[in-house]
Amino acid sequence: MSLFHINYFSQSLAKLTEIYIVAPDDVNELMTKDNPAYDRPAKLLILLHGYSGNAADWVTGSPIREMAGKYNLVVAMPSGDNSFYLNAKHTGGKYQTYIGEELVSYVRKLFNLSDKREDTFIGGFSMGGFGALHTGLEYPETFSRVIALSSANIVEGLAMMPDDNPIANKDYYRLWFGDLEEAAKTHANPRVQLEAIKAEGKIAPAVWMACGTEDFGYEGNKALRDLLKENDIDVTYHEGPGEHNWTFWNSCLEPSLKWLFGIE
């Protein structure tokens, strides 16, 4: 598997940003023989990291290189900083646009990939799980499937966040979500996004989600699951023993990739 580390200037972010990409462009005959994944062109999966992470997280924390080769995937892993993959008002803060539009277009052109919805997926863990779902619901014409692991489903509770939290205080949340009293009424809330999709007659992406039963976000993920089901979204949900860490996320990686391709 080829591994690319790319620095390029993003118009949405108004700065140089980095991407890691793994691509099955150097696989040998032994890998492709009798592998039905190579009876079709490669598909695109964007994977998003969590809060305080960076573009290298999936490469260093998971067996994504091996999985990309096995399932004939080009996997792009961008840097999202601590943006929650939303569009903020300040210059250089358009992370939603960067992921959902600019990055998809850039990687498709770079590797001559399909521009079809059914060939384009997005996933992530924690903040990246939220980001994957948010981006998928905001661009349902681009993404057909979403993988959301231990998603940070916090939007409806932002107004109650403590102001002195040393990890993320209210000023941080205001930077990305705006007025915290009004955040639940905006497109940062999947509930609002789902209402918009219905009103516009669009088809929402299918969702594969999972959370560990010892994860601090467990209740929030169950609530998110229920919200998706109430809105008739094609959602597959998994839970089991596990915390908010790579041990649990790696246990979900191959099952979620099999789901992308309808493999039992």
TORBA-349066 format. One record per residue (C-alpha): residue number from 1; x, y, z. Coordinates in Angstrom, 1 decimal. Layout:
N
<seq->NUM, c1->X, c2->Y, c3->Z>
...
end
This chain:
264
<seq->1, c1->0.0, c2->0.0, c3->0.0>
<seq->2, c1->1.3, c2->3.4, c3->-0.9>
<seq->3, c1->1.3, c2->6.0, c3->1.8>
<seq->4, c1->1.2, c2->9.7, c3->0.8>
<seq->5, c1->1.8, c2->12.6, c3->3.1>
<seq->6, c1->0.6, c2->15.8, c3->1.3>
<seq->7, c1->0.8, c2->19.4, c3->2.2>
<seq->8, c1->-1.2, c2->21.7, c3->0.0>
<seq->9, c1->-2.9, c2->25.1, c3->0.2>
<seq->10, c1->-6.6, c2->24.9, c3->1.0>
<seq->11, c1->-8.8, c2->27.7, c3->-0.2>
<seq->12, c1->-11.4, c2->26.9, c3->2.5>
<seq->13, c1->-8.8, c2->27.0, c3->5.3>
<seq->14, c1->-6.7, c2->29.8, c3->3.9>
<seq->15, c1->-3.5, c2->27.9, c3->4.8>
<seq->16, c1->-1.3, c2->25.0, c3->4.1>
<seq->17, c1->-2.9, c2->21.8, c3->5.5>
<seq->18, c1->-1.8, c2->18.2, c3->5.6>
<seq->19, c1->-3.4, c2->15.0, c3->4.4>
<seq->20, c1->-2.4, c2->11.4, c3->4.7>
<seq->21, c1->-3.6, c2->9.1, c3->1.9>
<seq->22, c1->-3.3, c2->5.4, c3->1.5>
<seq->23, c1->-3.9, c2->4.0, c3->-1.9>
<seq->24, c1->-3.8, c2->0.5, c3->-3.4>
<seq->25, c1->-1.8, c2->1.5, c3->-6.4>
<seq->26, c1->1.1, c2->-0.8, c3->-5.8>
<seq->27, c1->-0.6, c2->-4.0, c3->-4.9>
<seq->28, c1->0.7, c2->-7.2, c3->-6.4>
<seq->29, c1->-1.0, c2->-10.1, c3->-8.1>
<seq->30, c1->-1.1, c2->-12.2, c3->-5.0>
<seq->31, c1->-3.2, c2->-9.6, c3->-3.2>
<seq->32, c1->-5.6, c2->-9.1, c3->-6.1>
<seq->33, c1->-6.0, c2->-12.7, c3->-7.1>
<seq->34, c1->-9.4, c2->-14.1, c3->-6.1>
<seq->35, c1->-10.2, c2->-10.8, c3->-4.3>
<seq->36, c1->-13.6, c2->-9.5, c3->-5.6>
<seq->37, c1->-12.7, c2->-6.0, c3->-4.4>
<seq->38, c1->-10.4, c2->-5.7, c3->-7.4>
<seq->39, c1->-13.1, c2->-6.6, c3->-9.9>
<seq->40, c1->-14.2, c2->-3.0, c3->-9.6>
<seq->41, c1->-12.4, c2->0.4, c3->-9.5>
<seq->42, c1->-11.2, c2->1.7, c3->-6.1>
<seq->43, c1->-13.6, c2->3.7, c3->-4.0>
<seq->44, c1->-13.0, c2->6.7, c3->-1.8>
<seq->45, c1->-13.2, c2->6.8, c3->2.0>
<seq->46, c1->-12.5, c2->9.9, c3->4.1>
<seq->47, c1->-11.6, c2->9.2, c3->7.7>
<seq->48, c1->-11.7, c2->12.0, c3->10.3>
<seq->49, c1->-9.7, c2->12.1, c3->13.6>
<seq->50, c1->-10.9, c2->13.1, c3->17.0>
<seq->51, c1->-10.5, c2->16.2, c3->19.2>
<seq->52, c1->-6.8, c2->17.1, c3->19.9>
<seq->53, c1->-5.7, c2->14.6, c3->17.2>
<seq->54, c1->-4.2, c2->15.1, c3->13.7>
<seq->55, c1->-4.1, c2->13.7, c3->10.2>
<seq->56, c1->-1.7, c2->10.9, c3->11.2>
<seq->57, c1->-4.0, c2->9.4, c3->13.8>
<seq->58, c1->-5.6, c2->6.7, c3->11.7>
<seq->59, c1->-2.3, c2->5.8, c3->10.1>
<seq->60, c1->-0.5, c2->5.4, c3->13.5>
<seq->61, c1->-3.5, c2->4.1, c3->15.5>
<seq->62, c1->-5.2, c2->1.6, c3->13.2>
<seq->63, c1->-4.5, c2->-1.0, c3->10.5>
<seq->64, c1->-6.1, c2->1.2, c3->7.9>
<seq->65, c1->-3.2, c2->0.6, c3->5.4>
<seq->66, c1->-3.8, c2->-3.2, c3->5.5>
<seq->67, c1->-7.6, c2->-2.7, c3->5.3>
<seq->68, c1->-7.4, c2->-0.3, c3->2.4>
<seq->69, c1->-5.4, c2->-2.8, c3->0.4>
<seq->70, c1->-7.8, c2->-5.7, c3->1.2>
<seq->71, c1->-10.9, c2->-3.7, c3->0.2>
<seq->72, c1->-9.4, c2->-1.6, c3->-2.7>
<seq->73, c1->-10.0, c2->1.7, c3->-1.0>
<seq->74, c1->-8.3, c2->5.1, c3->-1.4>
<seq->75, c1->-8.4, c2->6.5, c3->2.1>
<seq->76, c1->-7.9, c2->10.2, c3->2.7>
<seq->77, c1->-7.2, c2->11.4, c3->6.3>
<seq->78, c1->-7.2, c2->15.2, c3->6.6>
<seq->79, c1->-6.3, c2->17.4, c3->9.5>
<seq->80, c1->-9.4, c2->18.9, c3->11.1>
<seq->81, c1->-7.7, c2->20.6, c3->14.0>
<seq->82, c1->-10.3, c2->21.0, c3->16.8>
<seq->83, c1->-12.9, c2->22.3, c3->14.5>
<seq->84, c1->-15.7, c2->19.7, c3->14.9>
<seq->85, c1->-15.5, c2->19.9, c3->11.1>
<seq->86, c1->-17.9, c2->22.8, c3->11.0>
<seq->87, c1->-17.8, c2->26.2, c3->9.2>
<seq->88, c1->-16.9, c2->29.0, c3->11.6>
<seq->89, c1->-17.3, c2->32.7, c3->10.7>
<seq->90, c1->-13.6, c2->33.6, c3->10.8>
<seq->91, c1->-11.3, c2->33.5, c3->7.8>
<seq->92, c1->-9.8, c2->30.0, c3->7.4>
<seq->93, c1->-12.5, c2->28.3, c3->9.5>
<seq->94, c1->-14.5, c2->26.6, c3->6.7>
<seq->95, c1->-13.8, c2->23.0, c3->7.7>
<seq->96, c1->-17.2, c2->21.7, c3->6.6>
<seq->97, c1->-16.6, c2->23.1, c3->3.1>
<seq->98, c1->-13.1, c2->21.8, c3->3.1>
<seq->99, c1->-14.1, c2->18.2, c3->3.9>
<seq->100, c1->-17.4, c2->18.0, c3->2.1>
<seq->101, c1->-16.4, c2->19.8, c3->-1.1>
<seq->102, c1->-12.7, c2->20.7, c3->-1.6>
<seq->103, c1->-11.1, c2->17.6, c3->-0.2>
<seq->104, c1->-13.5, c2->15.2, c3->-2.0>
<seq->105, c1->-12.8, c2->17.0, c3->-5.3>
<seq->106, c1->-9.0, c2->17.1, c3->-4.8>
<seq->107, c1->-8.6, c2->13.4, c3->-4.0>
<seq->108, c1->-11.0, c2->12.3, c3->-6.8>
<seq->109, c1->-8.9, c2->14.2, c3->-9.3>
<seq->110, c1->-5.6, c2->13.1, c3->-7.8>
<seq->111, c1->-6.4, c2->9.4, c3->-8.1>
<seq->112, c1->-8.9, c2->9.6, c3->-11.0>
<seq->113, c1->-11.7, c2->8.2, c3->-8.8>
<seq->114, c1->-15.4, c2->8.0, c3->-9.4>
<seq->115, c1->-17.5, c2->11.1, c3->-8.7>
<seq->116, c1->-20.6, c2->8.9, c3->-7.9>
<seq->117, c1->-22.3, c2->9.1, c3->-4.6>
<seq->118, c1->-22.3, c2->5.3, c3->-4.2>
<seq->119, c1->-18.5, c2->5.2, c3->-4.5>
<seq->120, c1->-17.8, c2->7.9, c3->-1.8>
<seq->121, c1->-17.9, c2->7.3, c3->1.9>
<seq->122, c1->-16.9, c2->9.1, c3->5.1>
<seq->123, c1->-16.1, c2->8.0, c3->8.7>
<seq->124, c1->-14.5, c2->9.0, c3->11.9>
<seq->125, c1->-14.3, c2->8.6, c3->15.6>
<seq->126, c1->-15.3, c2->10.9, c3->18.5>
<seq->127, c1->-15.2, c2->14.5, c3->17.2>
<seq->128, c1->-14.6, c2->12.8, c3->13.8>
<seq->129, c1->-17.6, c2->10.6, c3->14.3>
<seq->130, c1->-19.7, c2->13.7, c3->14.7>
<seq->131, c1->-17.9, c2->15.3, c3->11.8>
<seq->132, c1->-18.5, c2->12.3, c3->9.5>
<seq->133, c1->-22.2, c2->12.3, c3->10.3>
<seq->134, c1->-22.5, c2->16.0, c3->10.0>
<seq->135, c1->-20.7, c2->16.1, c3->6.7>
<seq->136, c1->-22.7, c2->13.2, c3->5.3>
<seq->137, c1->-26.0, c2->14.8, c3->6.2>
<seq->138, c1->-24.9, c2->18.1, c3->4.9>
<seq->139, c1->-23.8, c2->16.6, c3->1.6>
<seq->140, c1->-26.1, c2->13.6, c3->1.0>
<seq->141, c1->-25.6, c2->14.0, c3->-2.7>
<seq->142, c1->-21.9, c2->13.3, c3->-2.2>
<seq->143, c1->-21.7, c2->10.6, c3->0.4>
<seq->144, c1->-23.8, c2->7.4, c3->0.4>
<seq->145, c1->-22.5, c2->5.8, c3->3.6>
<seq->146, c1->-21.2, c2->7.1, c3->7.0>
<seq->147, c1->-19.2, c2->5.3, c3->9.6>
<seq->148, c1->-19.6, c2->7.0, c3->13.0>
<seq->149, c1->-17.6, c2->5.6, c3->16.0>
<seq->150, c1->-18.1, c2->6.9, c3->19.5>
<seq->151, c1->-19.6, c2->10.1, c3->18.1>
<seq->152, c1->-19.4, c2->13.3, c3->20.1>
<seq->153, c1->-23.1, c2->13.9, c3->20.2>
<seq->154, c1->-23.0, c2->17.1, c3->22.3>
<seq->155, c1->-24.8, c2->19.8, c3->20.4>
<seq->156, c1->-28.0, c2->19.8, c3->22.4>
<seq->157, c1->-26.1, c2->20.1, c3->25.7>
<seq->158, c1->-23.7, c2->22.8, c3->24.8>
<seq->159, c1->-25.5, c2->25.5, c3->26.7>
<seq->160, c1->-24.9, c2->23.5, c3->29.9>
<seq->161, c1->-21.2, c2->23.0, c3->29.4>
<seq->162, c1->-19.0, c2->24.2, c3->32.3>
<seq->163, c1->-17.2, c2->27.5, c3->31.5>
<seq->164, c1->-14.0, c2->26.5, c3->33.2>
<seq->165, c1->-13.4, c2->23.1, c3->31.6>
<seq->166, c1->-9.6, c2->22.9, c3->31.0>
<seq->167, c1->-10.0, c2->20.7, c3->27.9>
<seq->168, c1->-12.7, c2->22.8, c3->26.1>
<seq->169, c1->-14.2, c2->25.9, c3->27.6>
<seq->170, c1->-17.3, c2->27.8, c3->26.4>
<seq->171, c1->-15.2, c2->30.3, c3->24.4>
<seq->172, c1->-13.9, c2->27.3, c3->22.4>
<seq->173, c1->-17.4, c2->26.0, c3->21.7>
<seq->174, c1->-18.6, c2->29.5, c3->20.8>
<seq->175, c1->-15.9, c2->29.7, c3->18.1>
<seq->176, c1->-17.3, c2->26.7, c3->16.3>
<seq->177, c1->-21.0, c2->26.5, c3->17.3>
<seq->178, c1->-21.8, c2->30.2, c3->17.7>
<seq->179, c1->-24.4, c2->31.2, c3->20.4>
<seq->180, c1->-24.5, c2->28.1, c3->22.6>
<seq->181, c1->-28.2, c2->28.8, c3->23.5>
<seq->182, c1->-29.1, c2->28.6, c3->19.8>
<seq->183, c1->-26.7, c2->25.9, c3->18.6>
<seq->184, c1->-29.3, c2->23.2, c3->18.8>
<seq->185, c1->-31.4, c2->25.1, c3->16.3>
<seq->186, c1->-28.7, c2->25.2, c3->13.6>
<seq->187, c1->-27.3, c2->22.7, c3->11.1>
<seq->188, c1->-24.7, c2->21.7, c3->13.7>
<seq->189, c1->-27.6, c2->19.6, c3->15.1>
<seq->190, c1->-28.2, c2->16.3, c3->13.2>
<seq->191, c1->-31.9, c2->16.7, c3->14.1>
<seq->192, c1->-32.1, c2->20.0, c3->12.1>
<seq->193, c1->-30.1, c2->18.4, c3->9.3>
<seq->194, c1->-32.5, c2->15.5, c3->9.0>
<seq->195, c1->-35.5, c2->17.9, c3->8.9>
<seq->196, c1->-33.8, c2->19.7, c3->6.0>
<seq->197, c1->-33.1, c2->16.5, c3->4.1>
<seq->198, c1->-36.8, c2->15.5, c3->4.4>
<seq->199, c1->-38.0, c2->19.0, c3->3.4>
<seq->200, c1->-35.8, c2->19.0, c3->0.4>
<seq->201, c1->-36.7, c2->15.5, c3->-0.7>
<seq->202, c1->-33.1, c2->14.2, c3->-0.6>
<seq->203, c1->-31.8, c2->10.8, c3->0.3>
<seq->204, c1->-29.8, c2->10.6, c3->3.5>
<seq->205, c1->-26.7, c2->8.4, c3->3.6>
<seq->206, c1->-26.9, c2->5.1, c3->5.4>
<seq->207, c1->-25.1, c2->5.0, c3->8.8>
<seq->208, c1->-23.0, c2->2.4, c3->10.6>
<seq->209, c1->-22.4, c2->3.5, c3->14.2>
<seq->210, c1->-20.9, c2->1.9, c3->17.3>
<seq->211, c1->-20.0, c2->2.9, c3->20.8>
<seq->212, c1->-18.5, c2->1.1, c3->23.8>
<seq->213, c1->-20.7, c2->0.5, c3->26.8>
<seq->214, c1->-18.0, c2->2.0, c3->29.1>
<seq->215, c1->-17.5, c2->5.1, c3->26.8>
<seq->216, c1->-18.4, c2->8.5, c3->28.4>
<seq->217, c1->-20.4, c2->9.2, c3->25.3>
<seq->218, c1->-22.5, c2->6.0, c3->25.4>
<seq->219, c1->-25.8, c2->7.6, c3->26.3>
<seq->220, c1->-25.3, c2->10.3, c3->23.7>
<seq->221, c1->-24.7, c2->7.6, c3->21.0>
<seq->222, c1->-27.8, c2->5.7, c3->21.9>
<seq->223, c1->-29.8, c2->8.9, c3->21.7>
<seq->224, c1->-28.2, c2->9.6, c3->18.3>
<seq->225, c1->-29.1, c2->6.0, c3->17.1>
<seq->226, c1->-32.7, c2->6.6, c3->18.2>
<seq->227, c1->-32.9, c2->9.9, c3->16.4>
<seq->228, c1->-31.7, c2->8.3, c3->13.2>
<seq->229, c1->-34.2, c2->5.5, c3->13.5>
<seq->230, c1->-37.0, c2->7.9, c3->14.2>
<seq->231, c1->-36.2, c2->9.6, c3->10.9>
<seq->232, c1->-36.2, c2->6.4, c3->9.0>
<seq->233, c1->-32.5, c2->6.4, c3->8.3>
<seq->234, c1->-30.9, c2->3.2, c3->7.3>
<seq->235, c1->-28.8, c2->2.8, c3->10.5>
<seq->236, c1->-26.8, c2->-0.2, c3->11.7>
<seq->237, c1->-25.8, c2->0.1, c3->15.4>
<seq->238, c1->-23.3, c2->-1.9, c3->17.4>
<seq->239, c1->-22.3, c2->-1.7, c3->21.0>
<seq->240, c1->-20.2, c2->-3.9, c3->23.4>
<seq->241, c1->-17.6, c2->-3.7, c3->26.1>
<seq->242, c1->-15.2, c2->-0.9, c3->25.4>
<seq->243, c1->-14.0, c2->2.6, c3->26.2>
<seq->244, c1->-13.2, c2->5.7, c3->24.2>
<seq->245, c1->-10.0, c2->4.4, c3->22.7>
<seq->246, c1->-8.3, c2->2.6, c3->19.8>
<seq->247, c1->-8.9, c2->-0.8, c3->21.2>
<seq->248, c1->-12.6, c2->-0.4, c3->20.6>
<seq->249, c1->-12.4, c2->1.6, c3->17.4>
<seq->250, c1->-10.0, c2->-0.9, c3->15.8>
<seq->251, c1->-12.5, c2->-3.7, c3->16.7>
<seq->252, c1->-15.0, c2->-1.8, c3->14.6>
<seq->253, c1->-12.8, c2->-1.0, c3->11.6>
<seq->254, c1->-13.1, c2->-4.1, c3->9.5>
<seq->255, c1->-16.8, c2->-4.8, c3->10.3>
<seq->256, c1->-17.7, c2->-1.3, c3->9.3>
<seq->257, c1->-15.7, c2->-1.6, c3->6.0>
<seq->258, c1->-17.5, c2->-4.9, c3->5.2>
<seq->259, c1->-20.7, c2->-3.0, c3->5.8>
<seq->260, c1->-19.7, c2->-0.4, c3->3.2>
<seq->261, c1->-19.6, c2->-3.2, c3->0.6>
<seq->262, c1->-22.5, c2->-5.3, c3->1.8>
<seq->263, c1->-20.2, c2->-8.1, c3->2.9>
<seq->264, c1->-21.6, c2->-10.4, c3->5.6>
end
